[in-house]
Amino acid sequence: MSNQSNLKEYGILLSAIEVHGKEFSSRMRGYDADEVNHFLDQIIKDYQAFEHVIADLEKENKELKHKLNQSAPSAAPVSLSAAVPGSGQSQQLEDLLNRVRDLEFHCWGRTKG
């Protein structure tokens, strides 16, 4: 896929080359051609910078997707099952709930809910 077609995907209508190649007709009381050319030169530089930024971001995005795909199969599934009563995890949960109740009482003078 060419860089220009990538830009079109983002809704960018003109490339730096198209801006640079644009010819304007002159009229008797038209704009100062040197001023317009200077401004267009600035626009061209911006477009070139945007094209580089987009290319860099696309490359980074591709690399990150590749890394994600590489690490996804090796990731262990997380168990969402309830803690077994009497286990250490269940005791920790109970301790945390008690601490929350104590904090609520200290802050509001009562427990919530």
N, C-alpha and C positions, 0 to 999 in steps of 0.2 A: 504494500500500500504506500503510495507516495506521500510525501510530507504535505503537499497541497490538499490532497483528499482528506488527510487527517484534520487539517484546519477547517475544511468545509463541515466536518462532523461537529465541530464546536461552534458553528455558526459564524465563522470568520470568513468574510466574503472576499477579501483582498490579501494577496501576499505582498511581501516587500518588493518583489520583482514587478508585480503589477502596479504598485504605487509608483515605483521608480520610472516605469515606462509610460505612465499616463501623460498624454499631451493635451494641453488646453489651448483653445483658440484665443487669440487676443482681439481686443476691441479698443476703440478709441479711448474710452474712459474705464478701462478694466483695472484689475489689480496690478500691483507692482510685481512683475514676473520674478525678480530676484527674491523678493520677500516670500512669494509663494513657493519658489524652489527651495529656499532655506527651510521653510516650514515642512515641506514634503520630505526633505532630507531627515529632519527630526522624526517624522512619522515612520520613515523607512527604518531608522535605527531601532525604534520601539518595536516595530513588527519583527525585525530580525531577533531582537531579544525575546519577544514572546514566543517565536518559533523555537528558539533554543530551550526556553523554559518548558514548553509543552513537550518537546522531545525528551528532555531530561525526566520530566514527571511520568511520561509514558514508559520510559525505560525502568524507572524506579518501581512503578506500579507492576510492570511485568515481572521484575525480580522478586517483589514481595509476594505476588500471587504464586510464583514458582516455589518460594520458600514455604508458603502456607501449604501448598499441595504436597511438598516433601514432608512436612512435619505432621500433617493431618492423620495419615495412617498410623503413625506411631503413638499418637496421643491416647492415653488410657481413658475410658469412659468414667465419668464421675457418678458415683452411686448416690442416689437421692433417697435411699431407704431410711426409715426412721431408726433412731438409736435404740439399741436393745436395752430394756430396763435393767438397771444394775451395772451397766457397763460404765467405763470411765468417761465416755463421751456423754452419756446421759447425766452423769453426776456434774460434769462441767456445765451442761446446759441448765441444770437446776441451780447451780451456784450463780450463773449469770442472771437468771431470772430473779433470784433473791436480791442480787445487787441492784438490779433495775428497780425493784419494788422499794428498796431502801432509799435509793436516789429520789424516786417519785415522792416518797413520804417526806424526805428532807426538803425538797424543792417546793412542793405544793401542800404539805401538811396532810396528805392523804395519798392513797394509791389510786391510779387511774383504772377505770374499767371495772 
